């Protein structure tokens, strides 16, 4: 299975770093029928955490967030990569960016079962066009 690489929109929420905050935000999005392609959460310090989401449909996400009273950061773009799993599955993607001298600022990948994997990959926004070119997007 060849890698499918696409540019996708992402948004982030800054929340209190305490139990239940992720569930609260995800619950509101679920209730609004917002499907997410990716969700990542991590502490940022000072009692805060960042929840990063990649919605399947940006317009529906923005409308649902507004209706639910959720405040998110500005829309940004990253890459969603899906492909066949195996030894070194993400190596080619990361190598192409390295060869183009583009720094990956964050990424997360995991096996999706059935011989496939998924990865979300972030670069600095000014590097987005060059990264897209290096990845053939």
mmCIF file of the C-alpha atoms, coordinates in Angstrom:
data_MODEL
# 
_entry.id   MODEL 
# 
loop_
_atom_site.group_PDB 
_atom_site.id 
_atom_site.type_symbol 
_atom_site.label_atom_id 
_atom_site.label_alt_id 
_atom_site.label_comp_id 
_atom_site.label_asym_id 
_atom_site.label_entity_id 
_atom_site.label_seq_id 
_atom_site.pdbx_PDB_ins_code 
_atom_site.Cartn_x 
_atom_site.Cartn_y 
_atom_site.Cartn_z 
_atom_site.occupancy 
_atom_site.B_iso_or_equiv 
_atom_site.pdbx_formal_charge 
_atom_site.auth_seq_id 
_atom_site.auth_comp_id 
_atom_site.auth_asym_id 
_atom_site.auth_atom_id 
_atom_site.pdbx_PDB_model_num 
ATOM 1   C CA . UNK A 1 1   ? 0.000   0.000  0.000  1.00 0.00 ? 1   UNK A CA 1 
ATOM 2   C CA . UNK A 1 2   ? 1.549   3.311  -1.092 1.00 0.00 ? 2   UNK A CA 1 
ATOM 3   C CA . UNK A 1 3   ? 1.516   6.188  1.355  1.00 0.00 ? 3   UNK A CA 1 
ATOM 4   C CA . UNK A 1 4   ? -1.348  8.630  1.044  1.00 0.00 ? 4   UNK A CA 1 
ATOM 5   C CA . UNK A 1 5   ? -0.122  12.053 2.158  1.00 0.00 ? 5   UNK A CA 1 
ATOM 6   C CA . UNK A 1 6   ? -2.448  15.003 2.489  1.00 0.00 ? 6   UNK A CA 1 
ATOM 7   C CA . UNK A 1 7   ? -2.369  18.480 3.932  1.00 0.00 ? 7   UNK A CA 1 
ATOM 8   C CA . UNK A 1 8   ? -5.056  18.892 6.582  1.00 0.00 ? 8   UNK A CA 1 
ATOM 9   C CA . UNK A 1 9   ? -6.259  21.678 8.847  1.00 0.00 ? 9   UNK A CA 1 
ATOM 10  C CA . UNK A 1 10  ? -5.652  21.530 12.570 1.00 0.00 ? 10  UNK A CA 1 
ATOM 11  C CA . UNK A 1 11  ? -6.698  23.547 15.587 1.00 0.00 ? 11  UNK A CA 1 
ATOM 12  C CA . UNK A 1 12  ? -5.669  23.519 19.207 1.00 0.00 ? 12  UNK A CA 1 
ATOM 13  C CA . UNK A 1 13  ? -7.324  24.210 22.517 1.00 0.00 ? 13  UNK A CA 1 
ATOM 14  C CA . UNK A 1 14  ? -5.526  25.346 25.647 1.00 0.00 ? 14  UNK A CA 1 
ATOM 15  C CA . UNK A 1 15  ? -7.169  23.803 28.709 1.00 0.00 ? 15  UNK A CA 1 
ATOM 16  C CA . UNK A 1 16  ? -6.423  23.262 32.366 1.00 0.00 ? 16  UNK A CA 1 
ATOM 17  C CA . UNK A 1 17  ? -4.121  20.281 32.867 1.00 0.00 ? 17  UNK A CA 1 
ATOM 18  C CA . UNK A 1 18  ? -6.518  18.288 35.013 1.00 0.00 ? 18  UNK A CA 1 
ATOM 19  C CA . UNK A 1 19  ? -8.564  15.102 34.708 1.00 0.00 ? 19  UNK A CA 1 
ATOM 20  C CA . UNK A 1 20  ? -11.626 15.372 32.506 1.00 0.00 ? 20  UNK A CA 1 
ATOM 21  C CA . UNK A 1 21  ? -10.688 18.387 30.382 1.00 0.00 ? 21  UNK A CA 1 
ATOM 22  C CA . UNK A 1 22  ? -9.965  16.309 27.295 1.00 0.00 ? 22  UNK A CA 1 
ATOM 23  C CA . UNK A 1 23  ? -13.179 14.362 27.777 1.00 0.00 ? 23  UNK A CA 1 
ATOM 24  C CA . UNK A 1 24  ? -15.121 17.625 28.159 1.00 0.00 ? 24  UNK A CA 1 
ATOM 25  C CA . UNK A 1 25  ? -13.859 19.038 24.851 1.00 0.00 ? 25  UNK A CA 1 
ATOM 26  C CA . UNK A 1 26  ? -14.122 15.737 22.983 1.00 0.00 ? 26  UNK A CA 1 
ATOM 27  C CA . UNK A 1 27  ? -17.629 15.225 24.367 1.00 0.00 ? 27  UNK A CA 1 
ATOM 28  C CA . UNK A 1 28  ? -18.777 18.586 23.037 1.00 0.00 ? 28  UNK A CA 1 
ATOM 29  C CA . UNK A 1 29  ? -17.344 17.788 19.618 1.00 0.00 ? 29  UNK A CA 1 
ATOM 30  C CA . UNK A 1 30  ? -18.934 14.330 19.660 1.00 0.00 ? 30  UNK A CA 1 
ATOM 31  C CA . UNK A 1 31  ? -22.313 15.792 20.604 1.00 0.00 ? 31  UNK A CA 1 
ATOM 32  C CA . UNK A 1 32  ? -21.986 18.149 17.629 1.00 0.00 ? 32  UNK A CA 1 
ATOM 33  C CA . UNK A 1 33  ? -21.226 15.169 15.331 1.00 0.00 ? 33  UNK A CA 1 
ATOM 34  C CA . UNK A 1 34  ? -17.689 16.389 14.550 1.00 0.00 ? 34  UNK A CA 1 
ATOM 35  C CA . UNK A 1 35  ? -15.484 13.554 13.298 1.00 0.00 ? 35  UNK A CA 1 
ATOM 36  C CA . UNK A 1 36  ? -11.788 13.877 14.069 1.00 0.00 ? 36  UNK A CA 1 
ATOM 37  C CA . UNK A 1 37  ? -8.971  12.422 11.979 1.00 0.00 ? 37  UNK A CA 1 
ATOM 38  C CA . UNK A 1 38  ? -6.446  12.987 14.762 1.00 0.00 ? 38  UNK A CA 1 
ATOM 39  C CA . UNK A 1 39  ? -6.349  13.991 18.419 1.00 0.00 ? 39  UNK A CA 1 
ATOM 40  C CA . UNK A 1 40  ? -3.203  14.706 20.428 1.00 0.00 ? 40  UNK A CA 1 
ATOM 41  C CA . UNK A 1 41  ? -2.892  16.068 23.964 1.00 0.00 ? 41  UNK A CA 1 
ATOM 42  C CA . UNK A 1 42  ? 0.132   17.037 26.041 1.00 0.00 ? 42  UNK A CA 1 
ATOM 43  C CA . UNK A 1 43  ? 1.003   19.262 29.000 1.00 0.00 ? 43  UNK A CA 1 
ATOM 44  C CA . UNK A 1 44  ? 2.500   22.653 28.184 1.00 0.00 ? 44  UNK A CA 1 
ATOM 45  C CA . UNK A 1 45  ? 3.427   23.718 31.728 1.00 0.00 ? 45  UNK A CA 1 
ATOM 46  C CA . UNK A 1 46  ? 1.970   26.183 34.164 1.00 0.00 ? 46  UNK A CA 1 
ATOM 47  C CA . UNK A 1 47  ? -1.017  23.938 34.816 1.00 0.00 ? 47  UNK A CA 1 
ATOM 48  C CA . UNK A 1 48  ? -2.090  24.000 31.149 1.00 0.00 ? 48  UNK A CA 1 
ATOM 49  C CA . UNK A 1 49  ? -2.388  21.383 28.416 1.00 0.00 ? 49  UNK A CA 1 
ATOM 50  C CA . UNK A 1 50  ? -2.799  21.590 24.656 1.00 0.00 ? 50  UNK A CA 1 
ATOM 51  C CA . UNK A 1 51  ? -5.372  19.527 22.806 1.00 0.00 ? 51  UNK A CA 1 
ATOM 52  C CA . UNK A 1 52  ? -4.684  19.405 19.059 1.00 0.00 ? 52  UNK A CA 1 
ATOM 53  C CA . UNK A 1 53  ? -7.411  18.183 16.723 1.00 0.00 ? 53  UNK A CA 1 
ATOM 54  C CA . UNK A 1 54  ? -7.608  17.509 12.997 1.00 0.00 ? 54  UNK A CA 1 
ATOM 55  C CA . UNK A 1 55  ? -11.263 17.645 12.010 1.00 0.00 ? 55  UNK A CA 1 
ATOM 56  C CA . UNK A 1 56  ? -12.535 15.734 9.016  1.00 0.00 ? 56  UNK A CA 1 
ATOM 57  C CA . UNK A 1 57  ? -14.587 18.796 7.982  1.00 0.00 ? 57  UNK A CA 1 
ATOM 58  C CA . UNK A 1 58  ? -13.155 22.166 8.984  1.00 0.00 ? 58  UNK A CA 1 
ATOM 59  C CA . UNK A 1 59  ? -16.356 24.171 8.493  1.00 0.00 ? 59  UNK A CA 1 
ATOM 60  C CA . UNK A 1 60  ? -18.406 21.787 10.636 1.00 0.00 ? 60  UNK A CA 1 
ATOM 61  C CA . UNK A 1 61  ? -15.733 21.880 13.341 1.00 0.00 ? 61  UNK A CA 1 
ATOM 62  C CA . UNK A 1 62  ? -15.612 25.692 13.412 1.00 0.00 ? 62  UNK A CA 1 
ATOM 63  C CA . UNK A 1 63  ? -19.412 25.961 13.592 1.00 0.00 ? 63  UNK A CA 1 
ATOM 64  C CA . UNK A 1 64  ? -19.658 23.297 16.296 1.00 0.00 ? 64  UNK A CA 1 
ATOM 65  C CA . UNK A 1 65  ? -16.892 24.886 18.360 1.00 0.00 ? 65  UNK A CA 1 
ATOM 66  C CA . UNK A 1 66  ? -18.605 28.253 18.160 1.00 0.00 ? 66  UNK A CA 1 
ATOM 67  C CA . UNK A 1 67  ? -21.984 26.767 19.161 1.00 0.00 ? 67  UNK A CA 1 
ATOM 68  C CA . UNK A 1 68  ? -20.411 24.891 22.081 1.00 0.00 ? 68  UNK A CA 1 
ATOM 69  C CA . UNK A 1 69  ? -18.545 27.983 23.286 1.00 0.00 ? 69  UNK A CA 1 
ATOM 70  C CA . UNK A 1 70  ? -15.155 26.374 22.715 1.00 0.00 ? 70  UNK A CA 1 
ATOM 71  C CA . UNK A 1 71  ? -12.274 28.735 21.995 1.00 0.00 ? 71  UNK A CA 1 
ATOM 72  C CA . UNK A 1 72  ? -9.532  27.344 19.786 1.00 0.00 ? 72  UNK A CA 1 
ATOM 73  C CA . UNK A 1 73  ? -6.396  28.718 18.172 1.00 0.00 ? 73  UNK A CA 1 
ATOM 74  C CA . UNK A 1 74  ? -6.257  29.850 14.562 1.00 0.00 ? 74  UNK A CA 1 
ATOM 75  C CA . UNK A 1 75  ? -6.495  27.297 11.783 1.00 0.00 ? 75  UNK A CA 1 
ATOM 76  C CA . UNK A 1 76  ? -3.138  25.856 10.774 1.00 0.00 ? 76  UNK A CA 1 
ATOM 77  C CA . UNK A 1 77  ? -2.060  23.053 8.473  1.00 0.00 ? 77  UNK A CA 1 
ATOM 78  C CA . UNK A 1 78  ? -0.144  19.828 8.961  1.00 0.00 ? 78  UNK A CA 1 
ATOM 79  C CA . UNK A 1 79  ? 0.157   16.495 7.171  1.00 0.00 ? 79  UNK A CA 1 
ATOM 80  C CA . UNK A 1 80  ? -1.839  13.308 7.586  1.00 0.00 ? 80  UNK A CA 1 
ATOM 81  C CA . UNK A 1 81  ? -0.013  10.257 6.283  1.00 0.00 ? 81  UNK A CA 1 
ATOM 82  C CA . UNK A 1 82  ? -1.610  6.832  5.898  1.00 0.00 ? 82  UNK A CA 1 
ATOM 83  C CA . UNK A 1 83  ? 0.076   3.788  4.448  1.00 0.00 ? 83  UNK A CA 1 
ATOM 84  C CA . UNK A 1 84  ? 1.161   0.210  4.696  1.00 0.00 ? 84  UNK A CA 1 
ATOM 85  C CA . UNK A 1 85  ? 2.755   -0.755 8.004  1.00 0.00 ? 85  UNK A CA 1 
ATOM 86  C CA . UNK A 1 86  ? 6.100   -2.507 8.260  1.00 0.00 ? 86  UNK A CA 1 
ATOM 87  C CA . UNK A 1 87  ? 9.683   -2.005 9.323  1.00 0.00 ? 87  UNK A CA 1 
ATOM 88  C CA . UNK A 1 88  ? 10.670  1.591  8.603  1.00 0.00 ? 88  UNK A CA 1 
ATOM 89  C CA . UNK A 1 89  ? 7.158   2.580  7.501  1.00 0.00 ? 89  UNK A CA 1 
ATOM 90  C CA . UNK A 1 90  ? 7.614   6.278  8.318  1.00 0.00 ? 90  UNK A CA 1 
ATOM 91  C CA . UNK A 1 91  ? 11.306  6.448  7.410  1.00 0.00 ? 91  UNK A CA 1 
ATOM 92  C CA . UNK A 1 92  ? 10.780  7.530  3.787  1.00 0.00 ? 92  UNK A CA 1 
ATOM 93  C CA . UNK A 1 93  ? 8.530   10.425 4.772  1.00 0.00 ? 93  UNK A CA 1 
ATOM 94  C CA . UNK A 1 94  ? 10.890  11.716 7.438  1.00 0.00 ? 94  UNK A CA 1 
ATOM 95  C CA . UNK A 1 95  ? 13.931  11.166 5.182  1.00 0.00 ? 95  UNK A CA 1 
ATOM 96  C CA . UNK A 1 96  ? 12.398  13.232 2.369  1.00 0.00 ? 96  UNK A CA 1 
ATOM 97  C CA . UNK A 1 97  ? 11.872  16.131 4.760  1.00 0.00 ? 97  UNK A CA 1 
ATOM 98  C CA . UNK A 1 98  ? 15.401  15.775 6.142  1.00 0.00 ? 98  UNK A CA 1 
ATOM 99  C CA . UNK A 1 99  ? 16.843  15.830 2.625  1.00 0.00 ? 99  UNK A CA 1 
ATOM 100 C CA . UNK A 1 100 ? 14.860  19.032 1.951  1.00 0.00 ? 100 UNK A CA 1 
ATOM 101 C CA . UNK A 1 101 ? 16.335  20.455 5.198  1.00 0.00 ? 101 UNK A CA 1 
ATOM 102 C CA . UNK A 1 102 ? 12.875  20.813 6.760  1.00 0.00 ? 102 UNK A CA 1 
ATOM 103 C CA . UNK A 1 103 ? 12.586  20.266 10.483 1.00 0.00 ? 103 UNK A CA 1 
ATOM 104 C CA . UNK A 1 104 ? 9.711   18.158 11.780 1.00 0.00 ? 104 UNK A CA 1 
ATOM 105 C CA . UNK A 1 105 ? 8.452   20.033 14.838 1.00 0.00 ? 105 UNK A CA 1 
ATOM 106 C CA . UNK A 1 106 ? 6.195   17.216 16.072 1.00 0.00 ? 106 UNK A CA 1 
ATOM 107 C CA . UNK A 1 107 ? 4.738   13.944 14.874 1.00 0.00 ? 107 UNK A CA 1 
ATOM 108 C CA . UNK A 1 108 ? 2.956   10.882 16.116 1.00 0.00 ? 108 UNK A CA 1 
ATOM 109 C CA . UNK A 1 109 ? 2.499   7.598  14.302 1.00 0.00 ? 109 UNK A CA 1 
ATOM 110 C CA . UNK A 1 110 ? 1.045   4.237  15.177 1.00 0.00 ? 110 UNK A CA 1 
ATOM 111 C CA . UNK A 1 111 ? -0.015  0.980  13.637 1.00 0.00 ? 111 UNK A CA 1 
ATOM 112 C CA . UNK A 1 112 ? -3.679  1.064  12.662 1.00 0.00 ? 112 UNK A CA 1 
ATOM 113 C CA . UNK A 1 113 ? -3.975  -2.715 12.409 1.00 0.00 ? 113 UNK A CA 1 
ATOM 114 C CA . UNK A 1 114 ? -4.675  -4.678 9.267  1.00 0.00 ? 114 UNK A CA 1 
ATOM 115 C CA . UNK A 1 115 ? -1.194  -3.889 7.949  1.00 0.00 ? 115 UNK A CA 1 
ATOM 116 C CA . UNK A 1 116 ? -1.647  -0.116 7.904  1.00 0.00 ? 116 UNK A CA 1 
ATOM 117 C CA . UNK A 1 117 ? -0.393  2.872  9.867  1.00 0.00 ? 117 UNK A CA 1 
ATOM 118 C CA . UNK A 1 118 ? -1.262  6.515  10.321 1.00 0.00 ? 118 UNK A CA 1 
ATOM 119 C CA . UNK A 1 119 ? 0.888   9.505  11.166 1.00 0.00 ? 119 UNK A CA 1 
ATOM 120 C CA . UNK A 1 120 ? 0.246   13.154 11.888 1.00 0.00 ? 120 UNK A CA 1 
ATOM 121 C CA . UNK A 1 121 ? 3.234   15.363 11.122 1.00 0.00 ? 121 UNK A CA 1 
ATOM 122 C CA . UNK A 1 122 ? 3.802   19.038 11.909 1.00 0.00 ? 122 UNK A CA 1 
ATOM 123 C CA . UNK A 1 123 ? 6.310   21.488 10.439 1.00 0.00 ? 123 UNK A CA 1 
ATOM 124 C CA . UNK A 1 124 ? 6.618   25.213 11.020 1.00 0.00 ? 124 UNK A CA 1 
ATOM 125 C CA . UNK A 1 125 ? 3.946   26.994 9.017  1.00 0.00 ? 125 UNK A CA 1 
ATOM 126 C CA . UNK A 1 126 ? 6.488   28.945 6.876  1.00 0.00 ? 126 UNK A CA 1 
ATOM 127 C CA . UNK A 1 127 ? 7.951   25.543 5.837  1.00 0.00 ? 127 UNK A CA 1 
ATOM 128 C CA . UNK A 1 128 ? 4.594   24.101 4.783  1.00 0.00 ? 128 UNK A CA 1 
ATOM 129 C CA . UNK A 1 129 ? 4.888   24.725 1.023  1.00 0.00 ? 129 UNK A CA 1 
ATOM 130 C CA . UNK A 1 130 ? 8.424   23.354 0.861  1.00 0.00 ? 130 UNK A CA 1 
ATOM 131 C CA . UNK A 1 131 ? 7.402   20.323 2.930  1.00 0.00 ? 131 UNK A CA 1 
ATOM 132 C CA . UNK A 1 132 ? 4.420   19.688 0.659  1.00 0.00 ? 132 UNK A CA 1 
ATOM 133 C CA . UNK A 1 133 ? 6.717   19.816 -2.362 1.00 0.00 ? 133 UNK A CA 1 
ATOM 134 C CA . UNK A 1 134 ? 9.210   17.425 -0.728 1.00 0.00 ? 134 UNK A CA 1 
ATOM 135 C CA . UNK A 1 135 ? 6.362   15.026 0.095  1.00 0.00 ? 135 UNK A CA 1 
ATOM 136 C CA . UNK A 1 136 ? 4.784   15.278 -3.360 1.00 0.00 ? 136 UNK A CA 1 
ATOM 137 C CA . UNK A 1 137 ? 1.557   16.820 -2.104 1.00 0.00 ? 137 UNK A CA 1 
# 
